[in-house]
Amino acid sequence: METLKLEWKIRWYLWQAKKYSKKANKAGWGLDRNMYFQKYCYYQDKARIMEEKLG
């Protein structure tokens, strides 16, 4: 059951990362692009950490 929860969380974090990656690419040069890129990095790192925890 615990691994199922982790898999769902990983999938959700990757979905969020993909969403913010698209927003960063659409945004022009400026603070919005930087903010979206930071969120993309955050969710990508969280997913990577959880994948390592999953094994």
mmCIF file as gemmi writes it, N, C-alpha and C atoms, coordinates in Angstrom:
data_model
loop_
_atom_site.group_PDB
_atom_site.id
_atom_site.type_symbol
_atom_site.label_atom_id
_atom_site.label_alt_id
_atom_site.label_comp_id
_atom_site.label_asym_id
_atom_site.label_entity_id
_atom_site.label_seq_id
_atom_site.pdbx_PDB_ins_code
_atom_site.Cartn_x
_atom_site.Cartn_y
_atom_site.Cartn_z
_atom_site.occupancy
_atom_site.B_iso_or_equiv
_atom_site.pdbx_formal_charge
_atom_site.auth_seq_id
_atom_site.auth_asym_id
_atom_site.pdbx_PDB_model_num
ATOM 1 N N . MET Axp A 1 ? 0.826 -1.198 0 1 0 ? 1 A 1
ATOM 2 C CA . MET Axp A 1 ? 0 0 0 1 0 ? 1 A 1
ATOM 3 C C . MET Axp A 1 ? 0.866 1.256 0 1 0 ? 1 A 1
ATOM 4 N N . GLU Axp A 2 ? 1.948 1.205 0.748 1 0 ? 2 A 1
ATOM 5 C CA . GLU Axp A 2 ? 2.854 2.365 0.826 1 0 ? 2 A 1
ATOM 6 C C . GLU Axp A 2 ? 3.508 2.642 -0.52 1 0 ? 2 A 1
ATOM 7 N N . THR Axp A 3 ? 3.889 1.576 -1.24 1 0 ? 3 A 1
ATOM 8 C CA . THR Axp A 3 ? 4.51 1.792 -2.544 1 0 ? 3 A 1
ATOM 9 C C . THR Axp A 3 ? 3.505 2.37 -3.535 1 0 ? 3 A 1
ATOM 10 N N . LEU Axp A 4 ? 2.262 1.996 -3.412 1 0 ? 4 A 1
ATOM 11 C CA . LEU Axp A 4 ? 1.227 2.548 -4.29 1 0 ? 4 A 1
ATOM 12 C C . LEU Axp A 4 ? 1.062 4.049 -4.06 1 0 ? 4 A 1
ATOM 13 N N . LYS Axp A 5 ? 1.082 4.457 -2.782 1 0 ? 5 A 1
ATOM 14 C CA . LYS Axp A 5 ? 0.998 5.879 -2.458 1 0 ? 5 A 1
ATOM 15 C C . LYS Axp A 5 ? 2.182 6.637 -3.044 1 0 ? 5 A 1
ATOM 16 N N . LEU Axp A 6 ? 3.38 6.076 -2.894 1 0 ? 6 A 1
ATOM 17 C CA . LEU Axp A 6 ? 4.568 6.737 -3.432 1 0 ? 6 A 1
ATOM 18 C C . LEU Axp A 6 ? 4.508 6.85 -4.953 1 0 ? 6 A 1
ATOM 19 N N . GLU Axp A 7 ? 4.027 5.803 -5.608 1 0 ? 7 A 1
ATOM 20 C CA . GLU Axp A 7 ? 3.918 5.852 -7.061 1 0 ? 7 A 1
ATOM 21 C C . GLU Axp A 7 ? 2.945 6.933 -7.514 1 0 ? 7 A 1
ATOM 22 N N . TRP Axp A 8 ? 1.824 7.074 -6.806 1 0 ? 8 A 1
ATOM 23 C CA . TRP Axp A 8 ? 0.868 8.122 -7.147 1 0 ? 8 A 1
ATOM 24 C C . TRP Axp A 8 ? 1.459 9.504 -6.912 1 0 ? 8 A 1
ATOM 25 N N . LYS Axp A 9 ? 2.193 9.672 -5.809 1 0 ? 9 A 1
ATOM 26 C CA . LYS Axp A 9 ? 2.824 10.96 -5.53 1 0 ? 9 A 1
ATOM 27 C C . LYS Axp A 9 ? 3.867 11.299 -6.583 1 0 ? 9 A 1
ATOM 28 N N . ILE Axp A 10 ? 4.653 10.299 -6.981 1 0 ? 10 A 1
ATOM 29 C CA . ILE Axp A 10 ? 5.667 10.52 -8.015 1 0 ? 10 A 1
ATOM 30 C C . ILE Axp A 10 ? 4.996 10.949 -9.314 1 0 ? 10 A 1
ATOM 31 N N . ARG Axp A 11 ? 3.935 10.241 -9.669 1 0 ? 11 A 1
ATOM 32 C CA . ARG Axp A 11 ? 3.206 10.581 -10.898 1 0 ? 11 A 1
ATOM 33 C C . ARG Axp A 11 ? 2.656 12.003 -10.83 1 0 ? 11 A 1
ATOM 34 N N . TRP Axp A 12 ? 2.118 12.405 -9.658 1 0 ? 12 A 1
ATOM 35 C CA . TRP Axp A 12 ? 1.569 13.748 -9.491 1 0 ? 12 A 1
ATOM 36 C C . TRP Axp A 12 ? 2.675 14.802 -9.588 1 0 ? 12 A 1
ATOM 37 N N . TYR Axp A 13 ? 3.823 14.549 -8.943 1 0 ? 13 A 1
ATOM 38 C CA . TYR Axp A 13 ? 4.931 15.503 -9.011 1 0 ? 13 A 1
ATOM 39 C C . TYR Axp A 13 ? 5.452 15.65 -10.432 1 0 ? 13 A 1
ATOM 40 N N . LEU Axp A 14 ? 5.523 14.55 -11.178 1 0 ? 14 A 1
ATOM 41 C CA . LEU Axp A 14 ? 5.974 14.636 -12.565 1 0 ? 14 A 1
ATOM 42 C C . LEU Axp A 14 ? 4.959 15.387 -13.425 1 0 ? 14 A 1
ATOM 43 N N . TRP Axp A 15 ? 3.672 15.213 -13.132 1 0 ? 15 A 1
ATOM 44 C CA . TRP Axp A 15 ? 2.638 15.947 -13.855 1 0 ? 15 A 1
ATOM 45 C C . TRP Axp A 15 ? 2.773 17.449 -13.592 1 0 ? 15 A 1
ATOM 46 N N . GLN Axp A 16 ? 3.012 17.807 -12.323 1 0 ? 16 A 1
ATOM 47 C CA . GLN Axp A 16 ? 3.202 19.216 -11.976 1 0 ? 16 A 1
ATOM 48 C C . GLN Axp A 16 ? 4.445 19.786 -12.668 1 0 ? 16 A 1
ATOM 49 N N . ALA Axp A 17 ? 5.522 19.016 -12.69 1 0 ? 17 A 1
ATOM 50 C CA . ALA Axp A 17 ? 6.75 19.471 -13.342 1 0 ? 17 A 1
ATOM 51 C C . ALA Axp A 17 ? 6.512 19.72 -14.824 1 0 ? 17 A 1
ATOM 52 N N . LYS Axp A 18 ? 5.784 18.823 -15.457 1 0 ? 18 A 1
ATOM 53 C CA . LYS Axp A 18 ? 5.488 18.989 -16.889 1 0 ? 18 A 1
ATOM 54 C C . LYS Axp A 18 ? 4.644 20.238 -17.119 1 0 ? 18 A 1
ATOM 55 N N . LYS Axp A 19 ? 3.666 20.473 -16.244 1 0 ? 19 A 1
ATOM 56 C CA . LYS Axp A 19 ? 2.797 21.64 -16.367 1 0 ? 19 A 1
ATOM 57 C C . LYS Axp A 19 ? 3.613 22.931 -16.271 1 0 ? 19 A 1
ATOM 58 N N . TYR Axp A 20 ? 4.502 23.015 -15.287 1 0 ? 20 A 1
ATOM 59 C CA . TYR Axp A 20 ? 5.282 24.233 -15.113 1 0 ? 20 A 1
ATOM 60 C C . TYR Axp A 20 ? 6.372 24.381 -16.17 1 0 ? 20 A 1
ATOM 61 N N . SER Axp A 21 ? 6.819 23.281 -16.722 1 0 ? 21 A 1
ATOM 62 C CA . SER Axp A 21 ? 7.766 23.355 -17.827 1 0 ? 21 A 1
ATOM 63 C C . SER Axp A 21 ? 7.108 23.999 -19.044 1 0 ? 21 A 1
ATOM 64 N N . LYS Axp A 22 ? 5.874 23.603 -19.329 1 0 ? 22 A 1
ATOM 65 C CA . LYS Axp A 22 ? 5.142 24.203 -20.45 1 0 ? 22 A 1
ATOM 66 C C . LYS Axp A 22 ? 4.892 25.689 -20.206 1 0 ? 22 A 1
ATOM 67 N N . LYS Axp A 23 ? 4.517 26.038 -18.971 1 0 ? 23 A 1
ATOM 68 C CA . LYS Axp A 23 ? 4.256 27.442 -18.661 1 0 ? 23 A 1
ATOM 69 C C . LYS Axp A 23 ? 5.529 28.27 -18.787 1 0 ? 23 A 1
ATOM 70 N N . ALA Axp A 24 ? 6.658 27.719 -18.359 1 0 ? 24 A 1
ATOM 71 C CA . ALA Axp A 24 ? 7.927 28.443 -18.451 1 0 ? 24 A 1
ATOM 72 C C . ALA Axp A 24 ? 8.308 28.666 -19.91 1 0 ? 24 A 1
ATOM 73 N N . ASN Axp A 25 ? 8.047 27.678 -20.755 1 0 ? 25 A 1
ATOM 74 C CA . ASN Axp A 25 ? 8.381 27.825 -22.167 1 0 ? 25 A 1
ATOM 75 C C . ASN Axp A 25 ? 7.487 28.843 -22.864 1 0 ? 25 A 1
ATOM 76 N N . LYS Axp A 26 ? 6.229 28.954 -22.42 1 0 ? 26 A 1
ATOM 77 C CA . LYS Axp A 26 ? 5.307 29.908 -23.032 1 0 ? 26 A 1
ATOM 78 C C . LYS Axp A 26 ? 5.551 31.333 -22.549 1 0 ? 26 A 1
ATOM 79 N N . ALA Axp A 27 ? 6.032 31.468 -21.316 1 0 ? 27 A 1
ATOM 80 C CA . ALA Axp A 27 ? 6.239 32.808 -20.75 1 0 ? 27 A 1
ATOM 81 C C . ALA Axp A 27 ? 7.406 33.494 -21.453 1 0 ? 27 A 1
ATOM 82 N N . GLY Axp A 28 ? 7.309 34.789 -21.54 1 0 ? 28 A 1
ATOM 83 C CA . GLY Axp A 28 ? 8.4 35.546 -22.141 1 0 ? 28 A 1
ATOM 84 C C . GLY Axp A 28 ? 9.562 35.643 -21.178 1 0 ? 28 A 1
ATOM 85 N N . TRP Axp A 29 ? 10.568 36.4 -21.569 1 0 ? 29 A 1
ATOM 86 C CA . TRP Axp A 29 ? 11.713 36.59 -20.688 1 0 ? 29 A 1
ATOM 87 C C . TRP Axp A 29 ? 11.285 37.507 -19.557 1 0 ? 29 A 1
ATOM 88 N N . GLY Axp A 30 ? 11.419 37.034 -18.349 1 0 ? 30 A 1
ATOM 89 C CA . GLY Axp A 30 ? 11.036 37.854 -17.214 1 0 ? 30 A 1
ATOM 90 C C . GLY Axp A 30 ? 10.888 37.033 -15.955 1 0 ? 30 A 1
ATOM 91 N N . LEU Axp A 31 ? 10.241 37.666 -14.984 1 0 ? 31 A 1
ATOM 92 C CA . LEU Axp A 31 ? 10.101 37.019 -13.678 1 0 ? 31 A 1
ATOM 93 C C . LEU Axp A 31 ? 9.165 35.826 -13.722 1 0 ? 31 A 1
ATOM 94 N N . ASP Axp A 32 ? 8.134 35.863 -14.575 1 0 ? 32 A 1
ATOM 95 C CA . ASP Axp A 32 ? 7.216 34.723 -14.669 1 0 ? 32 A 1
ATOM 96 C C . ASP Axp A 32 ? 7.952 33.472 -15.118 1 0 ? 32 A 1
ATOM 97 N N . ARG Axp A 33 ? 8.795 33.618 -16.104 1 0 ? 33 A 1
ATOM 98 C CA . ARG Axp A 33 ? 9.551 32.464 -16.617 1 0 ? 33 A 1
ATOM 99 C C . ARG Axp A 33 ? 10.435 31.878 -15.52 1 0 ? 33 A 1
ATOM 100 N N . ASN Axp A 34 ? 11.085 32.749 -14.756 1 0 ? 34 A 1
ATOM 101 C CA . ASN Axp A 34 ? 11.959 32.3 -13.678 1 0 ? 34 A 1
ATOM 102 C C . ASN Axp A 34 ? 11.161 31.574 -12.595 1 0 ? 34 A 1
ATOM 103 N N . MET Axp A 35 ? 9.994 32.118 -12.244 1 0 ? 35 A 1
ATOM 104 C CA . MET Axp A 35 ? 9.166 31.502 -11.21 1 0 ? 35 A 1
ATOM 105 C C . MET Axp A 35 ? 8.696 30.111 -11.655 1 0 ? 35 A 1
ATOM 106 N N . TYR Axp A 36 ? 8.228 30.004 -12.904 1 0 ? 36 A 1
ATOM 107 C CA . TYR Axp A 36 ? 7.764 28.713 -13.401 1 0 ? 36 A 1
ATOM 108 C C . TYR Axp A 36 ? 8.913 27.714 -13.476 1 0 ? 36 A 1
ATOM 109 N N . PHE Axp A 37 ? 10.095 28.18 -13.854 1 0 ? 37 A 1
ATOM 110 C CA . PHE Axp A 37 ? 11.246 27.279 -13.935 1 0 ? 37 A 1
ATOM 111 C C . PHE Axp A 37 ? 11.647 26.782 -12.545 1 0 ? 37 A 1
ATOM 112 N N . GLN Axp A 38 ? 11.568 27.65 -11.551 1 0 ? 38 A 1
ATOM 113 C CA . GLN Axp A 38 ? 11.883 27.234 -10.183 1 0 ? 38 A 1
ATOM 114 C C . GLN Axp A 38 ? 10.891 26.182 -9.691 1 0 ? 38 A 1
ATOM 115 N N . LYS Axp A 39 ? 9.611 26.363 -10.018 1 0 ? 39 A 1
ATOM 116 C CA . LYS Axp A 39 ? 8.609 25.369 -9.625 1 0 ? 39 A 1
ATOM 117 C C . LYS Axp A 39 ? 8.86 24.052 -10.354 1 0 ? 39 A 1
ATOM 118 N N . TYR Axp A 40 ? 9.234 24.151 -11.634 1 0 ? 40 A 1
ATOM 119 C CA . TYR Axp A 40 ? 9.558 22.94 -12.395 1 0 ? 40 A 1
ATOM 120 C C . TYR Axp A 40 ? 10.7 22.189 -11.723 1 0 ? 40 A 1
ATOM 121 N N . CYS Axp A 41 ? 11.751 22.892 -11.343 1 0 ? 41 A 1
ATOM 122 C CA . CYS Axp A 41 ? 12.902 22.249 -10.689 1 0 ? 41 A 1
ATOM 123 C C . CYS Axp A 41 ? 12.502 21.624 -9.358 1 0 ? 41 A 1
ATOM 124 N N . TYR Axp A 42 ? 11.665 22.318 -8.598 1 0 ? 42 A 1
ATOM 125 C CA . TYR Axp A 42 ? 11.208 21.803 -7.308 1 0 ? 42 A 1
ATOM 126 C C . TYR Axp A 42 ? 10.47 20.478 -7.473 1 0 ? 42 A 1
ATOM 127 N N . TYR Axp A 43 ? 9.499 20.446 -8.369 1 0 ? 43 A 1
ATOM 128 C CA . TYR Axp A 43 ? 8.708 19.227 -8.544 1 0 ? 43 A 1
ATOM 129 C C . TYR Axp A 43 ? 9.531 18.102 -9.156 1 0 ? 43 A 1
ATOM 130 N N . GLN Axp A 44 ? 10.449 18.438 -10.03 1 0 ? 44 A 1
ATOM 131 C CA . GLN Axp A 44 ? 11.324 17.426 -10.63 1 0 ? 44 A 1
ATOM 132 C C . GLN Axp A 44 ? 12.218 16.8 -9.553 1 0 ? 44 A 1
ATOM 133 N N . ASP Axp A 45 ? 12.763 17.635 -8.662 1 0 ? 45 A 1
ATOM 134 C CA . ASP Axp A 45 ? 13.61 17.123 -7.585 1 0 ? 45 A 1
ATOM 135 C C . ASP Axp A 45 ? 12.818 16.27 -6.599 1 0 ? 45 A 1
ATOM 136 N N . LYS Axp A 46 ? 11.601 16.711 -6.254 1 0 ? 46 A 1
ATOM 137 C CA . LYS Axp A 46 ? 10.778 15.925 -5.339 1 0 ? 46 A 1
ATOM 138 C C . LYS Axp A 46 ? 10.473 14.545 -5.922 1 0 ? 46 A 1
ATOM 139 N N . ALA Axp A 47 ? 10.176 14.5 -7.218 1 0 ? 47 A 1
ATOM 140 C CA . ALA Axp A 47 ? 9.88 13.22 -7.865 1 0 ? 47 A 1
ATOM 141 C C . ALA Axp A 47 ? 11.128 12.337 -7.864 1 0 ? 47 A 1
ATOM 142 N N . ARG Axp A 48 ? 12.296 12.919 -8.129 1 0 ? 48 A 1
ATOM 143 C CA . ARG Axp A 48 ? 13.537 12.135 -8.144 1 0 ? 48 A 1
ATOM 144 C C . ARG Axp A 48 ? 13.837 11.57 -6.756 1 0 ? 48 A 1
ATOM 145 N N . ILE Axp A 49 ? 13.638 12.381 -5.723 1 0 ? 49 A 1
ATOM 146 C CA . ILE Axp A 49 ? 13.89 11.925 -4.338 1 0 ? 49 A 1
ATOM 147 C C . ILE Axp A 49 ? 12.949 10.777 -3.98 1 0 ? 49 A 1
ATOM 148 N N . MET Axp A 50 ? 11.688 10.901 -4.365 1 0 ? 50 A 1
ATOM 149 C CA . MET Axp A 50 ? 10.726 9.836 -4.052 1 0 ? 50 A 1
ATOM 150 C C . MET Axp A 50 ? 11.02 8.567 -4.845 1 0 ? 50 A 1
ATOM 151 N N . GLU Axp A 51 ? 11.495 8.71 -6.072 1 0 ? 51 A 1
ATOM 152 C CA . GLU Axp A 51 ? 11.872 7.523 -6.85 1 0 ? 51 A 1
ATOM 153 C C . GLU Axp A 51 ? 13.048 6.795 -6.198 1 0 ? 51 A 1
ATOM 154 N N . GLU Axp A 52 ? 13.998 7.556 -5.642 1 0 ? 52 A 1
ATOM 155 C CA . GLU Axp A 52 ? 15.117 6.935 -4.94 1 0 ? 52 A 1
ATOM 156 C C . GLU Axp A 52 ? 14.631 6.229 -3.683 1 0 ? 52 A 1
ATOM 157 N N . LYS Axp A 53 ? 13.667 6.836 -2.99 1 0 ? 53 A 1
ATOM 158 C CA . LYS Axp A 53 ? 13.109 6.229 -1.783 1 0 ? 53 A 1
ATOM 159 C C . LYS Axp A 53 ? 12.357 4.946 -2.122 1 0 ? 53 A 1
ATOM 160 N N . LEU Axp A 54 ? 11.699 4.941 -3.277 1 0 ? 54 A 1
ATOM 161 C CA . LEU Axp A 54 ? 10.951 3.769 -3.714 1 0 ? 54 A 1
ATOM 162 C C . LEU Axp A 54 ? 11.89 2.612 -4.058 1 0 ? 54 A 1
ATOM 163 N N . GLY Axp A 55 ? 13.047 2.974 -4.579 1 0 ? 55 A 1
ATOM 164 C CA . GLY Axp A 55 ? 14.046 1.939 -4.862 1 0 ? 55 A 1
ATOM 165 C C . GLY Axp A 55 ? 14.094 1.563 -6.236 1 0 ? 55 A 1
